[in-house]
């Protein structure tokens, strides 16, 4: 399968500003199920310098720096991806890890090799306000994977997916109470639910190709949970799915704010407005 992704983001300022150093997390992160056949990336105004860098979480990004003033910052990218089928359920779960957590009276999981590295990905507190919802789902599930399938579907069916132009992320508690949220809000809510059970999670931003959608594509967000035996497993509560080869990550991080596509500052007494557009097209179905 060949797909084309075009992405434009434009920041408009009410008066001219000085741009600070920007980190552009718009570099597709390697996955074995896709290959980049073509790519083009442009920034306007042209930066004085730019460099590919890698952050602590392993994400590659483009660092750009500027001089002079501008009334707008425009970032454009175009890619052609060749996708190969990827089955997200093709793994053998560590049974000891599953059974210890599943049979735990408090429904808590624990990693055998728990080290300081895991601290940003897990929570110290329990499930809190999510406990009743999580236990109800557990009682209807045959095991951990079935539980993750069901809870992802229940969020999809029980919470309304909305488009929010604001760049902020709601707290998990607010999304839970409002019964609605953007893809990033729903992802953070499910992250906090699973962290309350002792499971490590991280936030992912990127593209998700829906062949049935002609328009309305946007930057997408989902989450990944770490299961011994399966590794990082992608969950998309906005669509109620485990992520497959149609998902192309740009960044993943335990802190959602550090996975945002554009991170930077400007200097000047000015307001700013963001306009963004993503277009995704199927070029060739293939096998």
Buried (B, 14 or more C-beta within 10 A) or exposed (E): BBBBBBBBBBBBBEEEBEBEEBBBBBBBBEBEBBEEEEEEBEBEBEBEEBEEEEBEBEBBBBBBBBEEBBBBBBBBBBBBBBBEEBEBEEEEBBEEBBEBBBEEEEBBBEBEEEEEEEEBBBBEEBBBEBBEBBEEBBEEBEBBBEBBBBBBBBBBEEBEBEEBEEEEBBEBEEBBEEEBBBBBBBBBBBBBBBBBBBBBBBBBBBBBBEEEEEEEBBBBBBBBBBBBEBEBBBBBBBBBBBBBBBBBBBBBBBEBEBBBBBBBEBEBEEEBEEEBEBEBBEEEEEE
